[in-house]
């Protein structure tokens, strides 16, 4: 009895988790960056200058900065919402532009990237970074060590506070 109830609740929860963004109909398709790490050097979208991880790997030698990595998927409604709101917020944009290298990684992509001397597909990089839900934002310190992981939708004020705490 308890097992059946648990399974029913788990099935209902997973169904809602998958279907809810479609039911609510988050349509932010224009806010997802049209971005390919290997072909683009610099993409300016939604005011944040998103760099490829390959470019950041090279820039770190010249000018070390912390790195914000936004892990997303194409189907993630909350990822699209964060692109449309949080990453358009003036304070967040200013904090990122002044103190970080900002990178977007499609956590399901098979596109090959190179970071810290390691070449691998984006989805493997995401897994190695501990990403299991979306959106996930990871802040790396200037030695490229994971220092902060923000899982789930982050409002602009929360993101801004985290960015300022991390740089100080």
Secondary structure, 3 states (H helix, E strand, C coil): CHHHHHHHHHHHHHHHHHHHHHHHCCCCHHHCCCCCCCCCCEEEECCEEEECHHHHHHHHHHCCCEEEEEEECCCCHHHHHHHHCHHHCHHHHHHHHHHEEEEEEECCCCCEEEECCEEEEHHHHHHHCCCCCCCEEEEECCCCCEEEEEECCCCHHHHHHHHHHHHC
